[in-house]
Amino acid sequence: MKKLENKVAVVTGASKGIGASIAKNFAAAGAKVVVNYASSKEGADQVVKEIIDKGGIAIAVQGDVSNEADLFRLFEETKSAFGTLDILVNNAGIYKYEAIELVSPATIQQHFNINVMGSLLAIREAVKLFGDKGGNIINISSGASNTPLPTGSVYSASKAALDAVTIALSKEFSGKNIRINSILPGVVETEGSHTAGFIGSDFEAKLVSTTPLGRTGKPEDIAKVAVFLASDDAAWITGEKISVSGGLYGV
Ligand code: NAP
């Protein structure tokens, strides 16, 4: 039996990058997957096609996680398609590094609306669908939560807030059979990290030079840990912040 056989999972921001890899790895592990996206319909459709071509089950559902009505619709469509929910991955997120002199209210609001409020409201809706059987939540945080870097004050603040959500809810869910954990990736090569200018930069070279495992991450590095956390192999793990960074953010 596959690790996520018969499980239903929602992965937010799964049209590309880390989210797309989590969706594909979940499907390979036997889960039925809801591939959420904000605007990249083509990317989400491609992820769904790759899953179906390999014999898996997936649907794409548009929805901006910072919009409550969209979130209602995302979980309604999940219920219509699959009748229940077992796993939520809050992966949708944005990251912008800029000097404090340049930070605007709009940048702060965007980070907190998507990275924090979107995750909180998605959890609220997911818990309703989990019902009495319980479920499993994975928040894709960042090494920037534990180890903030210059020009990353807004992003780091949003991910530290997300980790606080993980810890608070792990306790609030006591007795409800709901596990919740954060994954804290190091720098991972994705469309987003290319657009942000990290990949190929001096910043990336400096981080890699201090990374014990000596390379930038791949989306699969994160996705495999997500499969583990979502599975019964991690049955006694909740409220944890797990660094997946080649040792860069190790203790
Ligand atoms: P990415 O390549 O930029 O992809 C972001 C995904 O999130 C896309 O599918 C995008 O959908 C979706 N998204 C963005 N805003 C959304 C919204 N409001 N509602 C729904 N979906 C939304 O990002 P990534 O690099 O894979 O990062 C994924 C997560 O990992 C983020 O939470 C990020 O903070 C975290 N992380 C990344 C790294 C890294 O180095 N890459 C390191 C640490 C942590 P559309 O394409 O439709 O816009």
Boltz pocket constraint, residues with backbone or C-beta under 6 A from the ligand:
constraints:
  - pocket:
      binder: B
      contacts: [[A, 12], [A, 13], [A, 14], [A, 15], [A, 16], [A, 17], [A, 18], [A, 19], [A, 36], [A, 37], [A, 38], [A, 39], [A, 40], [A, 41], [A, 43], [A, 63], [A, 64], [A, 65], [A, 66], [A, 90], [A, 91], [A, 92], [A, 93], [A, 94], [A, 95], [A, 114], [A, 140], [A, 141], [A, 142], [A, 143], [A, 184], [A, 185], [A, 186], [A, 187], [A, 188], [A, 189], [A, 190], [A, 191], [A, 192], [A, 193]]
      max_distance: 6.0
